[in-house]
Amino acid sequence: MKIHYYPGCTLKVTATQFESSAIASARAVGVEMLELPRWNCCGTVYSLASDDLMHQLAPIRNLIRVRNENGNAVTTLCSMCLNTLKRANLLVNEDPEKRRTINAFMDEEEDYDGGIEVVHLLEILRDRIGFENIREKVTNPLKDLRASPYYGCLLLRPEEVGIDKAESPTVLEDLLQCIGAEPTDNPFKTECCGSYQTVDKADLVMEKTRDIISWAARNSAECVVVSCPLCFFNLDRRQKDLAERETGAILLPVLYFTQLLALALGLGAEVCGFEMHVVDPRPLLSGKGMI
């Protein structure tokens, strides 16, 4: 199957390993991701002010780009991009008056009439390809790898745009199981990582990171698995900061789900960009014969 793909900003700069492993693994299971030839920042994050329509222009422009390419659906990888695009799309689909105002603002664009489906890659793997079909394509099962799924906020909330149950999601656990890994539980797996507070309240984010990582380790996890570049940055980088400040701080590698999927599909470390990680996952993966 083919589907249009919206990368967003971070995947072209500091999360290129997320993109490269996603495109390669998606292709291996029969999904061709067609990057939109013209796209702009989604505006992260979705504006919560009911009268702030100006901040909806950026995500709606991207949906217009999908329509320009004769598409009816678009996928993305970043949880923030997904949340912003999906909620803006929901707004214009449900409120014709606001849709008219937004279209009037963009007088040099064709009108957006709704109808574009916004889906996360995890939804495609689960609902369109099927985890059992992916299991059949696994050539390098991740045996004995204990991985702690971490969802964060925006992949699951609010309910009307979330890809799974907000309080008890299983999509990452199900994917990990189908590629041979052993998912472990974490009571903090759906709590916020601290998000953009990392800019001016790094100490707060370090506290959140300590909770998430320490509970993952307490439940015997050897790594943490994410789907959001900001969650990745906070959990990966702030671990190093904690280790420099606190004696005995626990260090666990943080991995994108697409990196583990790529390894399980036999695509090799070359598409995974492990050199971009602060907490290097290669000793763990090499020790288990995965790279």
N, C-alpha and C positions, 0 to 999 in steps of 0.2 A: 504494500500500500504506500501511497505518497501523501504527504501532508505538509502544508506550509509551516515554516518554523520561524518564530520570533526569538532571537538570541538575547536581546537586551544588552546593556552596556558592560556589565561586569564580566560576562563570559568572553568578551573580546580583549580583556585587560588582565585581571587578576584571577580569573577562574577559567582560563583556557583549557585546563585539564578536564574540567566538567564538560565543556563542549566537545572536545575531541573524543573523549571516551563515550559520550552519549551518541554522537553521530555514528561512530564505528559500531557500537553495540546494537543500535537501532537497525542499522543496515544488515547486521548479521542475523537479526530475527525477522527481516522482511519489511522494515519501515524505512522509507527514504524521506529524510527531512530536507525540505526545500527552503533554504533561507530566503526571506523576503528581500528583494533587491533594494528596496528603500524602506528604512525603518528609523525611528527615533526613540529616544529614551521614553519609557512608559510613564515617567513622572514620579516614580516611587516616592511616597506610597499614596494609596487612594485617599483623597480628601474626604474628611468626615463632616465637613460643613455642608448643609443641605443646599445652601445658595451659592456654593463655590463651583460653578460650572466651568470656569476657565481652566481649572486643573484637570478637567476631564477631556480636554482637547487632545492631549498627547496620546493617551491610550486609544481614543477613538480614531485618531489618524492612522495608527497601526492597523486597526481593524479595516479601515478603508483600503489600506495597502493590500490586505488579503483579498478584498473584493476586486481591486484593480488586477490581481493575478487570477481572477475567475475562480477563487477558492471559496469554500464554505466553512472551513475549519482551520484553526491555527494551533500549534503546540508550542509550549515554552518549557524551560527547565527551571528557571529561578522561581522560587516560591513567591517572592515579592512581585515579580512581573506577572505571574499567574493571577495573584490576588487583585492587582491593580487593573489588569485587562478584563478579568472576569466581572469585577464589580462595576466597572464603567459600562461594560456591555449590558449587564443586568439593568442598570439605571436607564439606559436609553431604550431598552426593550420594554420596560414597564411604565415609562413616563413619556408619552408622546410629546407633551409640551416642552419638557427639558430637552428632548431629542431635537425638536425644531429650533430651540435656542442655540444648542451646540452647533447644529448645521449652519445656522445663520452666522455664527462666529467664524466659521471656516468657509468663507464665501468663495475661496479659490479651490476648494476641494469639492468633489462630488458629494452629494448628501449620503449620509449613512442611515440606512433603514433597518439596521439590526440584522439578525439572522446568521451571524458568524458564530460558530461554536469555538469556545476557548477551552483547551484541554491540556493537562500536564502530561509529560511523557509517561509518568507512572500510570495514569489512567489508560493510555494507549496500550501499555504492556499488559495491564490487568484485564481491560474490558474488550480490547479489539484483537490482540494477539493471543492472550491467555497464558497464564503462568505455566500450565501443563505443557503447552507447545514450546515455551522457552526452555523448560526442563529437558525436553528432548534434544535441544540444540547444545546443551552444556557438554563441553569436552574436557573441562578442567574443573570439576566440582570443588568447591571451597571447603573441603572436609576439615573438621575440627576447628574452624575459625569461629570464635564466639564474638558476635557483633551486636552492639547496642544501637537500635534504631532511635534516631532523634528527629522529631517532626517539627518542633518549634511551633510558631503561631499561625503563620499565614497560609500554610498548606491546608489547614483544617478549619479556619474560622474566617468569616462567619459561616454558619451552617449552609446557607444558600449557595456558597461558592466552594466550600470545602470538598476535598476529593475523598474523604473518609469520615468516620465518626470522630467528632472532636475529642471526646473523652476516652475512647477505646479504639484507636485506629489499628489496622493490621496490615495495610498494604505493603509497608516496608518489610515487616516480618515475613509475610507470604512470599515476597520476592526473594528475600535472603534464603528462605527454606528451599525454594525451587532451584537455587543455584548451589545448594549444598552447604551453606553456612548455618550456624546455630544462633538464632536471635536470642538475646537476653533482654529481660525487662529492665525498665528504669522509671521510677515514679516521676522523674522530671522530663520525660520524653516529649510532653506536649506543652511545657512551659517556655516562656520567652527566654532567649539567650541574652537579652539586654539590648539587642538591636543597635540602633544608631547612638545609644547612650555610650557606646564604645569610644566616641569622639571626645566627649568632655567629662565622662564619668567612668573612666577605665576601671577604677576600683570596684564599682558596682558590677560591671561585666565580669571582672575576675571572680567575684563572689558567686555569680550565677554559673560561671564556668566550673568553679570548684564543686558546686552541688552536682552539676550534670556529670562531670567526669568522675568524681569520687563515687557516686552511686553506680555508674556504669562499671567501674572497677570492683566495687563491692559485690556486684552480681556477676562477677567473673568474666566480664567483657574484656576482649583484647583490643577492640577498636570501637569507634563511634561512627555511625553512618548517617549522612545528612543529604538534603536536597536543596539547600539554600546557600548561596555564596556568602551572605553575611553571617549566617550561623557558622559556616565553615571557618570564616576569618576569626570570629570571636572564640570559638572553641579551640581552634588550632593555635592561633597566635597568643591568646591570653594564657594558655597553659605554660608557654615559655616564660611569660611575665611572672606567673605564679611561682614557677620553679626558681626563678632568680630572686624572688622575695621571701619564699618560705622553704624551710628545710623539710625534706620528705614529701614534696608535692608529687602527685601521681601524673605521669605522662602517658597518654593513650593516643595513638594515631587517629586522625579524623579523616574519613574517606567519603567521597561521593558515591551514591549507590551505583552510578554508571561505571565507576572504576572497577568495582567488584564484579559487576555484570560483564564488563569487557574481559576481565581475567577468566571468569568462568566459561565464557564463550571461546576461549583460546586465542584472543586477539593480542595478547602480550602486553608488557609494560610500556611499550613505545607509544601507545595511544593514551596512556594514563597520566603522564606528566607528574610522577611522584616527586620529582626534584623541586616542585613548587611548594611542597609542604614544609611547615616549620618543624612539626613533630614527624620525623621521617618514618613512613610506614614500611619501607623496604626491608629493614631487618626482620620485622614480623612476617611479612609475606614471603620473603626468601627462606626463612626458617621453616616455613610450612610447605615449601616446594611450589609456591604459587607463581613465583617469578624467577 
